[in-house]
Amino acid sequence: MLEVTTLDLLVIGCYLLVMLGVGVWFVRRIRNTDDYYVAGRTLGPVVLTATVCATIIGGSAMMGRAGIAYTTGFKAIATAIPYMLGMFIFSGYAGRIQQVGEKYNIESIPGLFAYRFGPAAKCVLSAMVAFAMMGTVAAQVTATATIIKLLGSQVGISYEVGALIATLIFILYTAASGLFGVVYTDVIQFFMLIVFVYLLLPISSLNYLGGFSSFAANVDPKYITPYLNGQILGDIVTYLVFTMAGAEMWQRAFAAKNKKAAKQGMFWGTAVYACTIALLFLMGLSAQQILPNVVAEYGTADAVIPALAIKILPAGVTGLALSGILSVMMSTADSYLLVSVQTIVDDLGKTVAPKMSQKQELVLSRVASAVLALGALAIALYIKSAYDVLMFAWAFYAAAAGLPALAALYWKKATSAGILAGMLGGFVVTVGWKLAGQPFGLGATVPGAIICGVLLVAVRLATCTKHPSVMVEV
């Protein structure tokens, strides 16, 4: 069992305190819910690039995908590339999202659905967003708990205790600072991840193994041989469709200061992510040779990245690498938790109580952050694999919300009935497919997304003349 030095623990402690301090400092900038949810629509391309990149290359995605590379190899690449392609496509219309948000004072996808399709569509989508984002927070709790367990192995900290500690940190950070704190700490964490994880760790791994030629000579060919099965196909479709309606990225697009900043921030953040795919794959395969017993020792392949850092990096530098991993998971979790809070309080709460004051909404938002984080904790205690939790949270949401979100933004002939039928049909089929054990080994998102699209068009054809929707113009 690997042990962390006292110096590394001190570095981690100091770094996390600084990040919490930065987040709490931003409390002073929170004057209203516009500040809390979309950072006052002030984010430029550099800040957006950093926060987008920190969100998609850090947290459970990093640890979960490294674990997939470690255990199954090629699947890590097969599922990373579709997400990259989906995000590049999303960057192409992020500018339109920013313009729609600014012109109609819309701050979320449910807000857009309310404008175009009415309160019923808004409420259905809000419930899906809240649960999907809470499940994604659970993935961050799972990944963070794995690291805390590893760090506290000398004093017997369990996974469950680590999960509770992670949840309390997420509650404190999100309740305090809102999106301001999240995105500006992301800038720091972005550089920490790039330098101490995505550059230093692969280079150190290859050096430890005697160079790239030695590493390549010892890679088992089965881990780099391309293949495709029903489960991978399901994950590919999940990633591609999810990016159309990823509420956390829509929130950042709404928070951009102008159309150009939204498009540039999303594009360059995704471009950096594209460069990290091969590096993450290399780290997973390197760990097979350096740490062949990670799963046996730690109970999960999610421990690959932190275990590799402890094994090959010098004292102090190890602490910086682990600090970057921990802090970006903190910020990634807060990003998704903030979307859940916004959906519950602003989108659902104000539908029930439209006269809610700004002060009341801020108070309820901070209470909701605690309640939803505890819900994420419950999921993390039940499913202890970061990648499995992520796919659990994203599968039904991608199938039910991906195509309707794109239709809300561009399809002027989409109808309320069509949108509702598509969302509910996609959700029911996805859940039913999972409960049926995923027949033919096919991931549930595939049939769910197909049914969603079919119902979206079919019901629209039957209702467009009787129930036309309102189109957004920019």
N, C-alpha and C positions, 0 to 999 in steps of 0.2 A: 504493500500500500504506500503510495507516494505521500510525502509530508511537505507542508508549506512552511517556510522559514518565518521566524518572528518579524524580520524586516519586511517580508512580503505582506504579512498581515497588517503591519503598520501602514504600508503604502496604500493598501486597499482601503483601510479604514479612513485615512486622511482624504483620499480621493473621493470616496463616497460622501463624506461630510461636506466637501467643497461643492459637489454636484447638488446635494440637498440644499446647501446654502444659496446657490445660484437660483434654484427653483423657488425657494421661499422669498428671495429678494424680489422676484417678479410679482409677488402679491401686490406690491405698490402700484403696478401698472394695470391691475385689474379694476377698472372702474364700472364696467357693465358686462353683460353677457356677450356682447360682440367681441370684447377683449378676451374673455374667457374661452370662447369657442373657436374664434377664427383670428385671434391675435390682432384685432383691429384692422384686418385686411391690409397689413403693412409689409408682408414678407417679400423680399427681393429674390432674384435668381440664385445668389450665392447661398443664402440661408436655406432656401427651398431645396437646393441641390444636396446640402449636407443633411437636412432632416429626412428627405426622401431616401437618401442612400443609407443613413443610419438605421432607418426603419426596415429596409428590405435586405440589408446585409448583416444585420445584427440580430440579437435575441434568439428566439427558438428556431428561426429559419436557419441561422448559422449552425447552431449546435445540432439541430435535428438533421440537417442535410449532411453535415460532416459525419454524423452517426450512420446515415444511410450509405454514404461512400465507404465507410469502414466495414459495414456488414454485407452490403449487396453490390457496391461499386457503381456500375453505369446508371442505375436508377437515379442517382443524385444529379447527374447531368441531364437525363431525360426529362426530369421535372423542373429543373432550374431554367432551362432555355425557354420553355413556353411562357413562364412568368416574365422573363426578360422581354420576349416579343410582345406580350400583352401590355407591359408597361410602356414600351416604345409606342405602341398604338395609342395608349391612353395619353401620352405626352402630346400627341397630335391634336387632341380635342380638349386638353386641359385649359387652353385659353378660352374656349367657348364657355366652359364651366365657370371660369372666373367672371366673364362678362355677364352671364346670366345671373350669377349671384349678386354682383354689384348693382345691376340694373333693377332687379326685382327684390333686392334685400333678402336673398335666400342664402342660408348658411349650411344646408345639408341636403342629401338626396331625398329624404322624406319631405322636406320643405318644397322641393321641386315637384314631387308627386302631388302634394297638396294643391299647388298652383294649377297643375295641368289636369289632374284626375280626381281631385276632391278628397275629403277627409277619410273615406273608407280605404282608399289605396294608400294614403299616407300612414294610417294606423297599422295596416297589415305589413307594410314595408318596415315601419319603425320597430315592430316586434321582432322581425327577422334580423334587422341590423343589430339591435340590442343583444340578442342571443349570440349571433355570430361573432360580434366583437368581444363579448364576455368570454366566449370559448377561446378566442385568440389570446386574451389576457391570461387564460388558464395555461396556454402553451408557454407563455413567458414565466408564469409561476413555476411550472414544471422544470423548465430549463434553469431558472435561478436557484430553485431548491436543490437541484443536482450539484451545482457549484458550491452552494453553502454547505451541503453535506460533505463534499470533498474537502473543503477548507476546514471544516470542523471535525474531521475524522479523529483527530487526536483527543478531542473532548467528548466524542460520542454523539454529535448532533445528527439526528435522524433526518430522513427525507421529509417527514411530516413537519418537524420543527422548522426545517429550512423553508418549506412552503409557507408556513405561518409568518416567518420573518419577512419573506419576500412580499407577501400580501400587505403587511403593515407598512412597509416602505412605499409600496405603490399607492396605498391610500393617502399617506401623508403628502407625497409629492404631487399627486393629481389634485387633491383637495385644495392645496395651497396655490398652485401657480397657473393652472390651465394651460392653454396651448402656447402662451408666451414662454413659460418655463420649459416646456417640452422641446420646442424647436431650437431655442438658443443653447440649451445644454447638448442637444444633438450635434451642434457644430463642433463642440469640443470632443464629444465622443466619436464623431466621424473620423477626426484626425487620429485619435487614440487607436481606433480599430485598424485603420489603414496601416499605421506605422508599426504597432506592436503585435498585431495579429496577422493581418493579411500580407505583410511584407516580411517582418522579422521571423515569424514562426515557420513559413515555408522554407526560407533561406536556411534557418537553423536546422530544420529537419533534414534537408538535403545534405548539409554539412555533417550532421551527426551520422548519416548513413554512408558517408564517403563520396558524395557527389551524385549528380543526376544519373550517370551511367550505372552506378551501383544500385541506386534505387530502382531504375527501370528494369534492370536484369532480374530483380527479385519480386517484381509485381506479378501476381497470379493472372494469367491472361483472361480468366473468366470474369474478372472484375472490370476489365476495360472493353469487353466485347459487347457491342450494341445488341439489344434485344427489346422486344415489346410484348407485353401481356395485357390482359384486361384491366388489372389494377393500375398499371402505369398509364394506360390510356385514360382511365378515369381521372387520375391525378393531373394529367396533361390538360384535359378539358376543364377540370376544376380551376387550375391556375389561369388558363386563358380567359375563361368566362368571368372569374372572380375579379380580374383587373378592370373589367368594364364597370363594376359597381363597388369596388373597394372603398368603403365609406371613409377610411382614414386618408386615402389619397384625394378623394373628392373634397374632404375638409381642407386639405392643404391647398388645393386649387382655389377654393373659395377664399382662402386666407391670403392669396397672392395680391400684390399691390396693383398689378395690371396683367393684361393678356400675355404679353411677352414674357414677363417674369414667370408666370405659371407654366408656359410651354418650355422655356429654357431650364427651369428648375427640375421639372419632371424628366426632361430628356437627359440632362447631364447626370442627374442622380442615377438614372437607369444605366447610362453608359459606364459609370464606375462599377455598378453592380455586375455588368457584363464581364468586366475585367476580373472580378473576384471569383467567378464560377469555377474556372480552372484551378485557381489557387486553393479553394476550399476542397475540391476533389483531390488535389495533390496532398493536402494535409490529412484527409481521411485515409488515403492509401499509404502514406508515410507512417501513420500511426499503427497500421497493421503490422509493420515490420519493427517499429520501435516499442510498441505496447500491445502485444498480441493478446493480452488477457484483460482488456478494459471491461468488457461485459461481465466477466466472472468476478472481477474485483469490485466493481461499482454498481452492478445490477442493470446498467443501461449503456448503450452506445452513445448517448447524449454527452457522456463525460469525456469524449475523445479530445476535444479542443482544450479544455482546462487541464486535463491530465498530461497532454503533450507539452503544454506550456510549463508545467511544474517539472516535467522530466528533463527538458533540454535547455531551458532558458536559465541564465544566472539569477541569483537572488537579487531582489530589487526590481529587475526587469520583468521577472515573473509576476511580481505584484502589479506592475503597470499593465501588463497584458491582461491579467485577470480583472483588474479595475475597469479596463475598457470594455470587457465582455459583460461584466456585471452592470455597469452604469448604462450601457446601451440597451440592455434588457429592461432595466428600470424605465428608461425613456420610451422604449417600444411598447411596453405594457401600458404606460400612461397614455400613449397616443390612442391605443385601442380602447382603453377604459374611458377616456374623455369622449370618444365617439358614442359609446354606450350611454354615458351620462347625458350627453346632449340629446340623444334620441329619446330617452325616458322622460327627461324633465322638459325640454324645449318642444320636441315634436309631439309626444304623447300628452305630457302634463298640461301644456297650454291649449291642447285641443279640448281637454276637460275643463280647465280653468283659464279661459282666454284673458281674464283681467289680472292675472298674476303679475306682480310688480317685479322690477329688475332685482331688487334686493331679495325678495322671496325666492326668485329663481336661482340666484347665486347660492343662497343657503341650501336650497333643495339639491342643487347640483353637487355640493360638497357632501351632503348626506348620502346621496345616490352613489357617489364614488366609493363610499365605504360598503354599502349594501351589495353593489355589483361586484366589487373586488372579492367579497366573501363568497359570492356565488361562483366566481372563477376559482377560488380556493377549493370549493367542493368538487368541481370538475377535475382539478389537478390532482386531488387526492384519489380520485376514482380511476383516471387514466394517466399513467406516469411516464408516457413517452411524448416528448415535445412534438414530434412529427405527427404522431397519431392524433393528438389533441387538435393540432392545426387542421388536419384533413377532416376531422369530425366537425369542426366549426365552420369550415369553408365550403364543404360539399353541398349542403342543402341551400346555403345562401347563394352560391355561385349559380346553381341551377335555377333558382327561383327569382333572382334579382338581376342577374347580369344582362340579359337581353331587354327586360323592361326598362332598366336604367338608360340603356342606349336609345331605346325608343322614346323615352321621356325627353331626351335631349335633342333628338333629330327628326323623329317620325311624326309629322304634323297630323296624320290621319289615325294615329293610335287613339284608342278609346278607353274610358275608365273600365268598362266591362271586360275588354280584352286584356288590359293590364292585370286586373284582379284575377281573371281566369288563368292567365299565364303564370302568375306568381303562385297561386294556390295549387294549380296543377303540377307545376315543377316541384314544389315542396312535398306534396303528397306522394308523387312518384319516387322522388329521391329517398324519402323516409321509408316508403314501402319496399323499395329495392334493397335497401340496407337490411331491413327486418327479414326479408326473404333470403338473406345470406349472399346477396350480390350474385345472382345467377350468371353462369358462363364466366365467372371471375371478372365481370365487367364492373368498373367503378360506378357508383350510383349517380354521379353527376351527369354522365352521358345520357341515359334515358330521361332524366329529369329535365335537362336543358332542351332536349328534343321536344318533349311534350309541352314545355313552356313556350317554345317558339311556335309550335303548331297551334296551340290555343290562342296565343297572342294574335296571330293572323286570322284564324278562323272566326273567332268571336268578334274581332274588329270588323270583318266583312259583313257580319250579321247585325252590327249595331252602329256603324259609323254615321248613318243618316239620322238616326233617332237620338244618339247621345254623342255628339262631337265633343272633342276636348279643346282646351285652350292651348295654342302654340306659343312657345317663347321665341321672341324675336330680338336679335342683337345687331 
